[in-house]
Amino acid sequence: MGRLHFFDQSLLESQTIGQIDNFKRITARPNGWHYDLDMAWILSNLKKANVQPGATILDAGAGLGIFQFLLAGLGYHVISLDFAARIMPASFVNLFNISGDGMTFDASEYDHQYMRVINYGDASPRSSTKPVFRGLLDLMDRYDSFDDRLSIVRRALLARLKRMYSSLIRLKKIRLNRNRIEGSIRLIRAPFHSCNIEPSIVDAVVSISAIEHSDIQLIPEALAMFRRVTKPGGKILLTTSMSRDCNRAFDYEVQGYNFATADFHKIFEIRGDNSPSRSQLDAYESSLLSMEKLWFRLDDYYKLNPKSHFYRGEIQRLPYLPVGLEL
């Protein structure tokens, strides 16, 4: 039986946040609003389980997220799994030991709407644009008013320039100390439930807010795959979304579930005595809203997007509650 975990302020301690920030600068990608907590929770549990650098870790639903690069930078060997097509930017290839194929699909008969919601790289002119400028173009597409566009782009450009400057400094340091990056990343494109990764090959499975984008009836098969590829005694650490009102909800914009309390027992086999009450969920939401350090670090993408729950930094309620699953 597994355990459900809430995240707390202690996860945002300076050393871990510093590690995350280093790779945010390198990748220059928007970071999910709660991903600092997710990544810090997983890193903390890997440390508790004594999963040392040099171990092999499956990052399930890695996309082009920063966590796989952080793990590789710490010296882990990462199997980077995702069902979406991915092209690694040349700057990443030059910095990390990357192998495998992010484009060839290992299960051609499978299809999922989320594969069309996200875009990690194709042959279109927009996708070939450098990520920092592509982000600005995407922002401009959302606005009808020229004045709004100018204001949004100006703010976004200033933020991106600061990030690019920090990134250049960091890249220089890494190139001067290239021998310190001893980890690796192996790309595989396949769905969780139908993946031909060798059995008992990984020391841990980790996943940052990805399992909720699976077909719900296939999640048990995905979990079975995670267990099959994990060595005896290995860790399976997932983060996902929990509904605030205990009832399952589906977000059509991002094609993902906010799981009900009952889902964690029936689907993820979480212990029954580990079930939070409605009052505990309310208290957890309040504790997240009070984490000033978390909201101070909120990526500009959320503040500049009118469809975001955090537009202009006005945060009153959360769309869902981030939780950790230890299976």
LUMZANU-768497 format. One line per 2 residues: number of its first residue (from 1); their letters; for each residue x, y, z of C-alpha. Coordinates in steps of 0.1 Angstrom, whole numbers, plus 5000, padded with zeros to 4 digits. Each point is the difference from the previous one (the first is absolute). Example, Ala and Ser with C-alpha at 12.3 -4.5 7.8 and 13.67 -1.06 7.14 Angstrom:
BEGIN
1> AS> 5123,4955,5078 ~ 5014,5034,4993
This chain:
BEGIN
1> MG> 5000,5000,5000 ~ 5012,5035,4992
3> RL> 4999,5033,5019 ~ 4987,5034,4991
5> HF> 5021,5030,5009 ~ 4993,5038,5003
7> FD> 5028,5024,4993 ~ 5012,5025,5026
9> QS> 5021,5031,5002 ~ 5031,4981,5011
11> LL> 5004,4987,4965 ~ 5010,5034,4988
13> ES> 5033,5001,5018 ~ 5028,5019,4984
15> QT> 5023,4972,4988 ~ 4973,4981,4981
17> IG> 4985,5031,4985 ~ 5035,5010,4989
19> QI> 5004,4967,4982 ~ 4966,5005,4983
21> DN> 5009,5036,4990 ~ 5032,4990,4983
23> FK> 4981,4978,4976 ~ 4972,5024,4995
25> RI> 5026,5024,4987 ~ 5016,4974,4977
27> TA> 4967,4989,4985 ~ 4983,5034,5000
29> RP> 4966,4982,5002 ~ 4969,5010,5020
31> NG> 4997,4980,5032 ~ 4966,4987,5012
33> WH> 4986,5021,5028 ~ 5005,4972,5026
35> YD> 5030,4982,4983 ~ 5025,5015,5025
37> LD> 4981,4981,5027 ~ 4997,4969,4979
39> MA> 5036,4998,4991 ~ 5012,5008,5035
41> WI> 4977,4973,5014 ~ 5014,4974,4976
43> LS> 5036,5010,5006 ~ 4994,4998,5038
45> NL> 4986,4965,4997 ~ 5028,4988,4977
47> KK> 5024,5012,5026 ~ 4981,4982,5028
49> AN> 5000,4968,4980 ~ 5037,5003,4994
51> VQ> 4996,5001,4962 ~ 5035,5013,4992
53> PG> 5014,5017,4969 ~ 5009,4973,4975
55> AT> 4966,4983,5005 ~ 4975,4996,4971
57> IL> 4968,5020,5003 ~ 4969,4998,4977
59> DA> 4985,5035,4996 ~ 4965,4991,4988
61> GA> 4984,5028,4980 ~ 5032,5020,4999
63> GL> 4992,5020,4968 ~ 5026,5027,4999
65> GI> 4996,5009,5036 ~ 5030,5010,5021
67> FQ> 4999,4971,5025 ~ 5017,4975,4976
69> FL> 5028,5025,4995 ~ 5003,5007,5037
71> LA> 5003,4962,5007 ~ 5026,4996,4972
73> GL> 5019,5030,5014 ~ 5001,4983,5034
75> GY> 5015,4969,4985 ~ 4970,4977,4995
77> HV> 4993,4980,4968 ~ 4965,5010,4989
79> IS> 4976,4981,4977 ~ 4979,5028,4987
81> LD> 4965,4987,4990 ~ 4972,5019,4983
83> FA> 4973,4992,4975 ~ 5004,5034,4982
85> AR> 5026,5006,4973 ~ 5031,5018,5012
87> IM> 5029,5017,4984 ~ 5028,5009,5024
89> PA> 5014,5035,4994 ~ 5036,5000,4988
91> SF> 5011,5019,5031 ~ 4987,4971,5021
93> VN> 5018,4974,4979 ~ 5032,5019,5003
95> LF> 4998,5000,5038 ~ 4986,4966,5008
97> NI> 5007,4964,4991 ~ 4967,4994,4981
99> SG> 4991,4969,4980 ~ 4969,4983,4987
101> DG> 4972,5012,4977 ~ 4974,5025,5011
103> MT> 4980,4998,4967 ~ 4994,4963,4991
105> FD> 4969,4988,5018 ~ 5001,4966,5016
107> AS> 4962,4995,4999 ~ 4987,5014,4968
109> EY> 4964,4987,5007 ~ 4997,5022,5031
111> DH> 4987,5036,4999 ~ 4992,5025,5027
113> QY> 4987,5036,4997 ~ 5028,5013,5022
115> MR> 5025,4991,4973 ~ 4984,5028,4980
117> VI> 4998,5025,5029 ~ 5038,5001,5005
119> NY> 5027,5005,4974 ~ 5036,4990,5007
121> GD> 5012,5005,4965 ~ 4990,4994,4964
123> AS> 5008,5014,4966 ~ 4979,5032,5002
125> PR> 5017,5034,4998 ~ 4987,5008,5035
127> SS> 5015,4969,5016 ~ 5034,5007,4983
129> TK> 5001,5034,5017 ~ 5022,5002,5030
131> PV> 4979,4992,5032 ~ 5005,5035,5015
133> FR> 4986,5017,4969 ~ 4973,4974,4994
135> GL> 4987,5007,5034 ~ 4996,5036,4992
137> LD> 4983,4992,4967 ~ 4975,4977,5018
139> LM> 4993,5028,5025 ~ 4992,5024,4972
141> DR> 4976,4976,4984 ~ 4978,5002,5030
143> YD> 4992,5037,4999 ~ 4978,5020,4977
145> SF> 5010,5035,5012 ~ 5033,5015,4987
147> DD> 5004,5019,5033 ~ 4996,4968,5019
149> RL> 5025,4982,4978 ~ 5026,5027,5004
151> SI> 4997,5000,5037 ~ 5000,4962,5003
153> VR> 5029,4996,4977 ~ 5021,5027,5016
155> RA> 4996,4984,5035 ~ 5006,4965,4986
157> LL> 5031,5011,4981 ~ 5015,5017,5030
159> AR> 4994,4968,5021 ~ 5015,4978,4972
161> LK> 5030,5022,4996 ~ 5008,4997,5037
163> RM> 4996,4962,4997 ~ 5022,4998,4969
165> YS> 5028,5020,5017 ~ 4999,4977,5030
167> SL> 4999,4970,4976 ~ 5031,5011,4981
169> IR> 5019,5004,5033 ~ 4990,4965,5010
171> LK> 5007,4984,4967 ~ 5035,5015,5001
173> KI> 5006,4985,5034 ~ 4987,4966,4988
175> RL> 5022,5000,4969 ~ 5030,5008,5021
177> NR> 4991,4971,5023 ~ 4987,4976,4974
179> NR> 5014,4970,5018 ~ 4975,5006,5029
181> IE> 4970,4990,4979 ~ 5004,4962,5003
183> GS> 4963,4991,4996 ~ 4982,4992,4968
185> IR> 4966,5002,4984 ~ 4985,4972,4978
187> LI> 4969,5011,4980 ~ 4971,4976,4995
189> RA> 4967,5009,4983 ~ 4971,4978,5012
191> PF> 4969,5001,5023 ~ 5004,4988,5035
193> HS> 4978,4970,4997 ~ 5017,4986,4969
195> CN> 5038,5005,5004 ~ 5027,4974,4993
197> IE> 5025,5012,5026 ~ 5020,4971,5014
199> PS> 4987,4985,5033 ~ 5017,5008,5033
201> IV> 5023,5026,4984 ~ 4994,5032,5020
203> DA> 5007,5009,5036 ~ 4971,5024,5001
205> VV> 4970,5012,4979 ~ 4992,5037,5003
207> SI> 4972,5020,4983 ~ 4992,5037,5002
209> SA> 4963,5006,4995 ~ 4996,4977,4971
211> IE> 4979,4970,5010 ~ 4968,5022,5000
213> HS> 5004,5003,4962 ~ 4996,4962,4995
215> DI> 4967,4983,4991 ~ 4986,4992,5034
217> QL> 4992,4964,4991 ~ 5036,4994,4990
219> IP> 5016,5014,5032 ~ 5001,4966,5017
221> EA> 5020,4987,4970 ~ 5023,5030,5002
223> LA> 5006,4993,5037 ~ 5007,4963,4993
225> MF> 5026,5011,4974 ~ 5017,5023,5026
227> RR> 5001,4971,5025 ~ 5013,4976,4973
229> VT> 5030,5022,4990 ~ 5010,5008,5036
231> KP> 5025,4980,5018 ~ 4990,4982,5033
233> GG> 4999,5026,5027 ~ 5000,5029,4975
235> KI> 4979,5031,5004 ~ 4970,5012,4980
237> LL> 4993,5037,5006 ~ 4973,5018,4981
239> TT> 4985,5034,5003 ~ 4965,5008,4988
241> SM> 4968,5021,5004 ~ 4974,4996,5027
243> SR> 4966,5016,4998 ~ 4992,5026,5026
245> DC> 4965,4987,5007 ~ 5008,4962,5001
247> NR> 4982,4994,4966 ~ 5018,4991,4968
249> AF> 5002,5028,4974 ~ 5013,5002,4965
251> DY> 5018,5030,4986 ~ 4993,5001,4962
253> EV> 5025,5027,4993 ~ 5029,4979,5011
255> QG> 4983,4966,4996 ~ 5008,4989,5036
257> YN> 4982,4987,5031 ~ 4997,5015,5034
259> FA> 4996,4968,5020 ~ 4973,4994,5026
261> TA> 5009,4987,5034 ~ 4985,4966,4991
263> DF> 5022,4998,4969 ~ 5031,4998,5021
265> HK> 4987,4969,5018 ~ 4985,4982,4970
267> IF> 5025,5009,4973 ~ 5032,5007,5018
269> EI> 4994,4976,5030 ~ 5007,5027,5026
271> RG> 4994,4989,5036 ~ 4966,5007,5012
273> DN> 5012,5016,5032 ~ 5020,5024,4979
275> SP> 4968,5017,4987 ~ 4996,5037,5006
277> SR> 4967,5016,5011 ~ 4985,5030,4983
279> SQ> 5011,5022,5029 ~ 5036,4987,4996
281> LD> 4999,5008,4963 ~ 4988,5035,5008
283> AY> 5029,5004,5025 ~ 5025,4987,4975
285> ES> 4988,5025,4974 ~ 5004,5028,5026
287> SL> 5035,4988,5008 ~ 5010,5000,4963
289> LS> 4985,5035,4995 ~ 5021,5012,5030
291> ME> 5033,4989,4984 ~ 5014,5034,4990
293> KL> 5032,4985,4987 ~ 4980,4978,4976
295> WF> 4980,5028,4986 ~ 5029,5024,4998
297> RL> 5016,4974,4977 ~ 4970,4997,4978
299> DD> 5010,4999,4963 ~ 4990,5031,4980
301> YY> 4980,4978,4976 ~ 4973,4996,5026
303> KL> 4999,5037,5009 ~ 4997,5011,4964
305> NP> 4974,4974,4988 ~ 4964,5013,5005
307> KS> 4988,4964,5000 ~ 5022,4991,5029
309> HF> 4987,4998,5036 ~ 5029,5021,5010
311> YR> 4997,5029,4974 ~ 5017,5031,5012
313> GE> 5012,4982,5031 ~ 4965,5001,5016
315> IQ> 4998,4966,5018 ~ 4968,4994,5020
317> RL> 4991,4963,4993 ~ 5019,4971,4985
319> PY> 4987,4981,4970 ~ 5011,4967,5017
321> LP> 5022,4988,5027 ~ 5034,4985,4992
323> VG> 5008,4968,5018 ~ 5027,4974,5001
325> LE> 4995,4962,4997 ~ 5025,4976,5015
327> L> 4991,4965,4985
